Amino acid sequence: MSKAIYYVSYKLKKGASVPNFLLAAETLNNEFISKQRGYISWEQLVDGDIWADALTFETMDDLENFKVVSRNPSELAEKFYSFINLSASGCKHHIFSVKRSY
């Protein structure tokens, strides 16, 4: 089976502290996301005011399991989400399976 990537692009809320946002992401990763079955990595990307998260899992089943256990956000997840403009039209979610790596 190929790896699976959960890709989300978004904007931060106006006036959001980037250092505090990154700290909230790191805490969420270290205490929850990295402990999920099949977790490989979480990359945070930025281009101007557009941010993106690329979470990589060993299989699509692992990614689907992560989505299920994440349906009820924890306090750590709520803290992370508090920095993100969830209502922005630029907030997009994609699930990719890796076809080929070089």
N, C-alpha and C positions, 0 to 999 in steps of 0.2 A: 504494500500500500504506500501511496505517496504522502508526503507531509501535507498539512493543512495550515492555511494562514487566515487569520481573522484580521481584516483591515478596516479601520475606521478613520475617517477624516473629519475634522471639526475645527471650530474656532474657540478660543478662550473667551470668557466674559470680559467686557471692558474693564480695565483696571486690575485684572487678575495678576497676582504676583507669580511670575514664572518660577523663581526659586521655590516658593511654597507649593506650587503645582507639581514641580518635579519631585519634591520631597514626598508629597502625597502619593504620587505614582510609584516611587521607589518603595515606600512602606507597604502599599497595596500589593506590589509584586512580591516583596520579600515575605510577607506574612500570609498571603493567600494564593495569588495566581501561580507563583512558582511551585507551589505544593500540589497543583492539580495534575492528574494522571496525563502523561504524555507531553507535558510542558517542555518546550525547548528554549524559547527566548521571547522577549518583548523588546521591540525596537520602537523608540519614539522619534518621529521625524518632524521637521519643521521647514516650511517655505514661506517666509514672510509671516502673515498672520494665520496661515493654514497649518494645523498640526495633524499628524496621523500616527496611529498606533498599528503596528504589525506584530501580532502575537502568533508564534509558530508552535504547532503541536505535531506530534509524531504521526497521528492519523486523523482522518475526518471524524471518526468515532470519539476520539479524545476531545476534539474541538466541540463537537455536539454535546458531550458530557459537561464541558466547561460552561457552555451556554446555559444548560439546565441548572447547574449549581449556582450560576450567577443571576438567576431570575429575581431573587430576593436580595438586593444589594446589602452588604454588611455596612457597618459604620465606616470602615476604611474605604469602601467603594463610594459611599455617599460623600465622603470628604473629597475624594478624587473628582467625582462628578460635579461638585460644587464650583469648580473652576471652569467648567465647560458650558458653552452656550448650546444647550441641547435643542433649542427651538430654531437654531439657525438653519437656513436652507442648505448650507454647505455641509451639514452633518450627514455623512454617508457611510453605510456599512456594506462590506463585501466579504464573502467567504471564497477563498481560492484553494484549489488543490494544486500542488506543485507538479507541473508536467515534466520539467527538466531543470536540472541545476548544472552549472558549469564551474 
